[in-house]
Amino acid sequence: GYRLFCPPPVSAPTPAPVPEAATAPPVAEKPVPPPSPPAAKPAPTAAPPKPSGTDNRTENRVKMSRMRQRVATRLKEAQNTAAMLTTFQEVDMGYLMELRSKHKDAFLEKHGVKLGFMSAFVKASTAALQEIPAVNAFIDDATKEIVYRNYCDVSVAVASPNGLVVPVLRNTEKMSFADVEKEIMNYAKKAKEGSLALEDMAGGAFTISN
């Protein structure tokens, strides 16, 4: 006959005991410093002083390179020694003459001064000086810099007992037609009285003569 053989039950191995994790020593907490007081706000700086004279009469200076200085010197020498060419440009004054004829009576009644052509010439020249700043600039020989004016001073020819004089209209970019005509009339009165000062004829960047 056959005999059945059953192997004895195998008991599961006992797991090895897990060593307890070493406890870290307590860390001493650092004392938290008290919050620092807020930094004092800097005292407001005083605004830079405005240039003397009329407001907004500022200038920008640009240093000239050595090449630019040499070119400027040669051009000035040529101007002093060679004959210069005068260019004439014709302009259609029809619209301006029509405008003057149409509004001259109302202009005189409102502003107390006649509407002439010089105010239009001054405003047109001012617009050109603002469009091309180099024409409104000058060279400072002491510092070798080009000085660009942010304002427009236009000289106008006025008759006087001793001949023509050229007083300066200051800040023409802010003047209206009426302002220009009034200022020219004021200078013409001073010229006839002989009360024009040298300061009235100094500093012009552009001159208009009729």
ZIGIVEN-V207737 format. One record per helix or strand. SS is the DSSP state (~ for helix, > for strand). FROM is the first residue (numbers start at 1). TO is the last residue. If there is no record, write none. Layout:
# ZIGIVEN-V207737
SS/FROM/TO ; SS/FROM/TO
This chain:
# ZIGIVEN-V207737
>/59/63 ; ~/66/81 ; ~/94/111 ; ~/118/131 ; ~/133/136 ; >/137/140 ; >/145/149 ; >/154/160 ; >/163/169 ; ~/172/174 ; ~/177/193 ; ~/198/201 ; >/206/208
